[in-house]
């Protein structure tokens, strides 16, 4: 059986750390040098005033007032010809790739880049699914043995739980961001004729975007009023969003910072949802087990405390959660019997110690 993971060389881990630092810096230090646009002057009552004109990713032309013609504005204008904050990210990303870090497909990167430009991740959006799994590998310093690629990109948001934590004036046109890609993505309609939480390209149905949220009382799709996107409820999703970290996603074109689940919560969540996969989603069930096995093999060896902490969180959520998790843990043992974490998981779901407290109520993830 192929190894579930191999450790990245120290040079690769260093390259990733440098790329993450640079991407975080670029996100906070964006300037006019990073914007595609130009300065234009207007003469009003004999005085010169400067405006900056640029085109939004959606194609809308904007013009913002900069100030009167003075030394401070002139200094700002000279910065337009200087390298932007993100200028160094391409070379750093290519170096990380050459040293063994795992990148994403260029067209997937463009989707993620566009959503980031519109503020989706700043508003609490989280990358989940296989792309988050790959990001966790780079973040942990591991290269996963399974190189299965996926054409779908999965996102999650706490939805109603996080709505009260967002600034009142924060609004993200996620729907416009997807349309502005001009890739042909169309929303998938549900049984009621309303758009669901997924987008796909008709002639490439495997290339789809899924937007998820924790299950709520209404149980139906939730249209987030500030994000302008429909979120599809999924059982146990709140566990994966309980702790969120930042990682850098990259390809040869560049890099950006995204939110990803805490690896330990992410791994245990995959076992929680294993039994939920039915019908056409059964292939994702096998992928859930493979990714959970790789994550737990690494974490149990190098970050055991994080697994134990996530397990305590799981136990506190009640019998229904433990019952679902027990099914996933049993399936993991059959598929990957040699994992060292199995005795710990068996103790976690042991009926003799099923004295879990009732499900706790939470306000939202730590983003």
Order of alpha helices (4+ residues) and beta strands (2+ residues): beta-alpha-beta-beta-beta-alpha-alpha-alpha-beta-alpha-beta-beta-alpha-alpha-beta-beta-beta-beta-beta-alpha-beta-beta-alpha-alpha-alpha-alpha-alpha
